[in-house]
């Protein structure tokens, strides 16, 4: 049955860059969603989406929230731009879904988290891996057989100035390669694995990080101004006594990818690829349990949980709210602090 206008959730997008295209296919085809407004500091991006999906165009989030009747907002912006849009949503009383990472300044991020929690707004953070069947099957088993050791990595190539390179052709290339804007690969990209570590094992109490630098600088076509760490190794101590290690690399274009292994007393969980396919091995048993990772439907699943919560007021289907997403961001930022100080860092949530 087609939804009537009164049943529609009026949504406004704050940020119309590449990640918006992960959410728009589902939102634009949902009978209970109306794309009412688009906002971007580069107004042409907002105009492009409005031409395709309808809705008003803005270049300022506060103006959009104050002049448009919205039921929900999506905050899809670079790492360094967080803070003002979330506070504008709080002031307007508009629930929001915010993409990761949730900020770059730890002190302000803690203050923002308190403000959002005190507002009582329905919120979601864009850690879509928490919605995967493979991940939640392992989480169920880990509740009874806790993790002892975790090992993960996100390995990719450098941002290059060349035809077809993602960073040369997308808006992300204007800020991702610069640590003061993105926070670095570990904060902006590998945070997905960082969040899964928290989701599957629990909070991390202490981190220690090493970095490798200078390798990408030898490349003749490296994006000008690039100043990220080429690779990082981050060791972690979890509150439950487990230990872990997560690696990042943006200097290895061949044979990289995503993996995460978690070992308990009786189970081993081996996740692979962006989709997080999992093999679960049990002690004393031959073979393993295979669960394919969700691919095409993972963003729609995340979006649906948020939209349903806005409609019903029931937040139980949201697997990561703003406060929880802030914790994962603060954990990733603590790794940067360890690099700067050369010492172990206590994670302050």
C-alpha positions as CSV (number, residue, x, y, z in Angstrom):
1,X,0.0,0.0,0.0
2,X,1.4,3.4,-0.9
3,X,1.9,5.7,2.1
4,X,-0.2,8.8,2.4
5,X,1.6,12.2,2.8
6,X,0.9,12.2,6.5
7,X,2.8,8.9,6.9
8,X,5.9,10.2,5.2
9,X,9.0,11.1,7.1
10,X,10.3,14.4,5.7
11,X,14.1,14.1,5.5
12,X,16.8,16.7,4.9
13,X,20.4,15.9,3.9
14,X,23.2,18.0,5.3
15,X,26.1,17.2,3.0
16,X,25.7,15.9,-0.6
17,X,29.0,14.3,-1.3
18,X,29.9,10.7,-2.1
19,X,28.4,9.0,1.0
20,X,25.0,10.6,0.3
21,X,24.8,8.2,-2.7
22,X,24.9,5.2,-0.3
23,X,21.7,6.4,1.4
24,X,19.7,8.0,-1.4
25,X,18.8,4.9,-3.4
26,X,16.9,3.5,-0.5
27,X,15.5,6.7,0.9
28,X,14.3,7.9,-2.5
29,X,12.4,4.6,-3.2
30,X,10.8,4.3,0.3
31,X,7.0,5.1,0.3
32,X,7.2,6.5,3.8
33,X,10.1,8.9,3.1
34,X,10.0,12.3,1.4
35,X,13.3,13.9,0.5
36,X,12.4,17.5,1.4
37,X,15.7,19.4,1.4
38,X,19.3,19.2,0.4
39,X,22.1,21.3,1.9
40,X,25.8,21.6,1.0
41,X,28.4,24.3,1.2
42,X,29.0,23.6,-2.5
43,X,25.4,24.4,-3.5
44,X,25.8,22.8,-6.9
45,X,25.9,19.4,-5.2
46,X,22.6,20.1,-3.4
47,X,21.1,21.4,-6.6
48,X,22.1,18.2,-8.4
49,X,20.3,16.0,-5.8
50,X,17.2,18.3,-5.8
51,X,17.0,18.1,-9.5
52,X,16.9,14.3,-9.3
53,X,14.8,13.8,-6.1
54,X,12.9,17.0,-5.6
55,X,13.1,19.2,-2.5
56,X,14.5,22.6,-1.5
57,X,18.2,23.6,-1.8
58,X,20.3,25.3,0.9
59,X,23.9,26.1,1.6
60,X,23.6,26.4,5.4
61,X,22.3,23.7,7.7
62,X,20.7,26.1,10.2
63,X,18.8,27.8,7.5
64,X,17.5,24.5,6.2
65,X,16.4,23.3,9.7
66,X,14.8,26.7,10.6
67,X,12.9,27.2,7.3
68,X,11.9,23.6,6.4
69,X,9.5,21.3,8.3
70,X,11.6,18.2,8.8
71,X,11.1,15.0,10.7
72,X,14.7,13.8,10.3
73,X,18.1,14.9,9.0
74,X,21.1,13.0,7.6
75,X,24.5,14.6,8.5
76,X,26.9,13.4,5.8
77,X,29.9,15.7,6.1
78,X,33.7,15.6,6.4
79,X,35.3,14.8,9.8
80,X,36.4,18.4,10.5
81,X,32.9,19.9,9.8
82,X,31.1,18.2,12.7
83,X,29.6,20.0,15.6
84,X,27.6,22.9,14.2
85,X,25.2,20.7,12.2
86,X,24.5,18.4,15.1
87,X,23.9,21.4,17.4
88,X,21.6,22.9,14.8
89,X,19.6,19.7,14.8
90,X,19.4,19.8,18.6
91,X,18.2,23.4,18.6
92,X,15.6,22.5,16.0
93,X,14.5,19.3,17.7
94,X,15.2,17.2,14.6
95,X,16.3,13.6,15.0
96,X,19.4,12.8,12.9
97,X,21.6,10.0,11.5
98,X,25.2,11.1,11.3
99,X,28.0,9.3,9.3
100,X,31.3,8.4,10.8
101,X,33.6,9.6,12.2
102,X,31.7,11.9,14.4
103,X,34.3,14.6,14.9
104,X,38.0,15.4,15.2
105,X,38.3,17.4,18.5
106,X,38.0,15.0,21.5
107,X,37.1,17.7,24.0
108,X,34.3,19.2,21.8
109,X,33.1,15.7,20.9
110,X,32.6,14.8,24.5
111,X,30.7,18.1,25.1
112,X,28.6,17.5,22.0
113,X,27.7,14.0,23.1
114,X,26.4,15.4,26.4
115,X,24.3,18.0,24.6
116,X,22.8,15.4,22.2
117,X,22.0,13.0,25.0
118,X,20.4,15.7,27.1
119,X,18.2,16.7,24.1
120,X,16.6,13.3,24.1
121,X,16.6,13.2,20.3
122,X,16.5,10.0,18.4
123,X,19.9,9.6,16.8
124,X,21.9,7.0,14.8
125,X,25.6,6.8,13.9
126,X,26.6,5.4,10.6
127,X,28.4,2.2,11.6
128,X,26.5,0.0,9.2
129,X,28.6,-3.1,10.0
130,X,26.6,-3.5,13.2
131,X,23.6,-4.5,11.1
132,X,25.3,-7.4,9.3
133,X,24.0,-10.9,10.0
134,X,27.5,-12.2,10.2
135,X,28.6,-9.7,12.8
136,X,25.5,-10.3,15.0
137,X,25.9,-14.0,14.8
138,X,29.4,-13.7,16.2
139,X,28.3,-11.1,18.8
140,X,25.7,-13.7,20.0
141,X,28.4,-16.4,20.4
142,X,30.9,-13.9,22.0
143,X,28.4,-13.1,24.7
144,X,28.8,-16.7,26.0
145,X,32.4,-17.2,24.9
146,X,34.2,-13.8,25.4
147,X,37.0,-12.7,23.2
148,X,40.6,-13.1,24.4
149,X,42.4,-11.7,21.3
150,X,41.4,-9.5,18.4
151,X,43.4,-8.8,15.2
152,X,42.1,-6.6,12.3
153,X,43.3,-4.5,9.4
154,X,42.1,-2.2,6.6
155,X,44.7,-2.1,3.9
156,X,44.5,0.1,0.7
157,X,46.4,2.3,-1.6
158,X,47.4,5.9,-1.6
159,X,45.3,8.9,-2.9
160,X,46.8,9.7,-6.3
161,X,46.4,12.3,-9.0
162,X,45.5,10.1,-11.9
163,X,42.6,9.3,-14.2
164,X,40.0,7.0,-12.5
165,X,41.5,7.3,-9.0
166,X,38.7,7.7,-6.4
167,X,40.3,10.5,-4.6
168,X,40.9,12.5,-7.8
169,X,37.3,12.2,-9.0
170,X,35.3,12.6,-5.8
171,X,34.9,15.4,-3.2
172,X,36.5,13.3,-0.6
173,X,39.8,14.0,-2.3
174,X,39.6,17.6,-1.1
175,X,39.9,16.6,2.6
176,X,40.6,12.9,3.2
177,X,44.4,13.1,2.4
178,X,45.0,15.8,5.0
179,X,45.2,14.6,8.6
180,X,44.1,18.0,10.1
181,X,40.8,17.6,8.2
182,X,40.1,13.8,8.2
183,X,42.0,12.7,11.3
184,X,43.9,10.2,9.2
185,X,43.0,6.9,7.7
186,X,42.7,5.2,11.1
187,X,40.1,7.7,12.2
188,X,38.2,8.2,9.0
189,X,38.2,4.8,7.4
190,X,39.5,2.1,9.8
191,X,37.1,3.4,12.4
192,X,34.7,0.8,11.0
193,X,37.0,-1.9,12.4
194,X,37.6,0.1,15.5
195,X,33.8,0.2,16.1
196,X,33.4,-3.5,15.5
197,X,36.1,-4.2,18.1
198,X,34.0,-2.3,20.6
199,X,30.7,-3.9,19.4
200,X,32.0,-7.4,19.6
201,X,34.5,-7.2,22.5
202,X,33.6,-4.1,24.6
203,X,35.2,-0.8,25.5
204,X,38.9,-0.3,25.2
205,X,40.7,1.2,28.1
206,X,44.2,1.9,26.7
207,X,45.9,2.2,23.3
208,X,49.4,2.4,22.1
209,X,50.3,3.3,18.5
210,X,53.1,3.2,16.0
211,X,53.1,4.8,12.5
212,X,55.1,4.4,9.3
213,X,55.7,7.5,7.2
214,X,57.7,8.7,4.2
215,X,56.9,5.9,1.8
216,X,54.0,7.6,-0.1
217,X,56.0,10.8,-0.3
218,X,58.3,9.1,-2.9
219,X,55.4,8.7,-5.3
220,X,55.4,11.2,-8.2
221,X,51.6,11.5,-8.5
222,X,50.6,11.6,-4.8
223,X,47.9,14.2,-4.1
224,X,49.5,17.5,-3.2
225,X,49.6,18.3,0.5
226,X,49.1,14.6,1.6
227,X,50.2,14.3,5.2
228,X,48.6,11.1,6.5
229,X,50.5,8.3,8.3
230,X,51.2,5.7,5.5
231,X,50.4,2.9,8.0
232,X,49.6,2.5,11.7
233,X,49.6,-0.3,14.2
234,X,47.4,0.2,17.2
235,X,47.5,-2.1,20.2
236,X,44.5,-2.1,22.6
237,X,43.7,-3.3,26.1
238,X,39.9,-4.0,26.6
239,X,38.0,-3.6,29.8
240,X,37.2,-7.3,30.0
241,X,41.0,-8.1,29.9
242,X,41.2,-9.0,26.3
243,X,43.9,-7.5,24.0
244,X,43.9,-6.6,20.4
245,X,45.7,-5.1,17.4
246,X,44.3,-3.1,14.5
247,X,46.4,-2.1,11.5
248,X,45.8,0.6,8.8
249,X,47.6,1.2,5.6
250,X,47.0,3.6,2.7
251,X,50.3,2.7,0.9
252,X,49.6,-0.8,-0.4
253,X,47.4,-0.8,-3.5
254,X,47.8,-4.5,-4.3
255,X,46.6,-7.4,-2.2
256,X,45.0,-5.4,0.5
257,X,41.5,-5.4,1.9
258,X,39.7,-5.7,5.2
259,X,39.8,-8.5,7.7
260,X,39.0,-9.1,11.4
261,X,39.8,-12.1,13.5
262,X,38.5,-12.7,17.0
263,X,39.5,-15.6,19.2
264,X,37.7,-16.9,22.2
265,X,38.2,-20.1,24.3
266,X,35.9,-22.2,22.1
267,X,35.3,-20.2,18.9
268,X,37.4,-18.4,16.3
269,X,35.6,-15.8,14.1
270,X,37.3,-14.9,10.8
271,X,35.8,-11.9,9.0
272,X,36.9,-11.0,5.5
273,X,36.3,-8.3,2.9
274,X,34.2,-5.1,3.1
275,X,31.0,-7.2,3.4
276,X,32.4,-9.0,6.5
277,X,31.8,-12.5,5.4
278,X,32.5,-14.7,8.5
279,X,33.8,-18.2,9.1
280,X,33.1,-19.4,12.6
281,X,35.3,-22.3,13.9
282,X,34.4,-24.3,17.0
283,X,36.8,-26.2,19.1
284,X,36.5,-30.0,18.7
285,X,34.4,-29.7,15.5
286,X,35.4,-30.2,11.9
287,X,34.5,-27.6,9.3
288,X,33.1,-24.2,10.1
289,X,29.9,-22.1,10.0
290,X,29.8,-19.7,7.0
291,X,27.7,-16.6,6.9
292,X,27.9,-14.3,3.8
293,X,28.2,-10.6,4.5
294,X,25.3,-8.3,3.6
295,X,26.4,-6.3,0.5
296,X,23.6,-4.5,-1.4
297,X,21.2,-4.2,1.5
298,X,23.4,-3.0,4.3
299,X,22.8,0.7,4.0
300,X,19.0,0.2,3.4
301,X,18.9,-1.9,6.6
302,X,20.7,0.8,8.6
303,X,18.4,3.5,7.1
304,X,15.3,1.5,7.8
305,X,16.1,1.1,11.4
306,X,16.5,4.9,11.8
307,X,13.4,5.8,9.8
308,X,11.3,3.3,11.7
309,X,12.5,4.7,15.0
310,X,11.6,8.3,13.9
311,X,8.1,7.1,12.9
312,X,7.4,5.0,16.0
313,X,9.6,6.5,18.7
314,X,11.0,3.0,19.4
315,X,14.8,3.3,19.2
316,X,15.4,-0.4,19.9
317,X,16.3,-1.3,16.3
318,X,19.1,1.3,16.1
319,X,22.3,-0.5,16.9
320,X,24.5,2.6,17.3
321,X,23.3,5.9,18.5
322,X,25.2,9.2,18.6
323,X,26.7,8.6,22.1
324,X,27.9,5.1,21.1
325,X,29.4,6.4,17.9
326,X,31.2,9.1,19.8
327,X,32.9,6.5,21.9
328,X,34.2,4.7,18.8
329,X,35.5,8.0,17.4
330,X,37.2,8.9,20.7
331,X,38.9,5.5,20.7
332,X,40.3,6.2,17.2
333,X,41.4,9.7,18.2
334,X,43.2,8.3,21.2
335,X,45.4,6.3,18.8
336,X,46.4,9.6,17.2
337,X,47.2,11.0,20.7
338,X,49.4,8.0,21.3
339,X,51.3,8.7,18.1
340,X,51.8,12.4,19.2
341,X,53.0,11.6,22.7
342,X,54.8,8.3,22.0
343,X,53.1,6.9,25.1
344,X,50.2,4.6,25.9
345,X,47.0,6.6,26.2
346,X,44.0,5.9,28.5
347,X,40.9,6.2,26.4
348,X,38.6,8.9,27.9
349,X,35.0,8.4,26.9
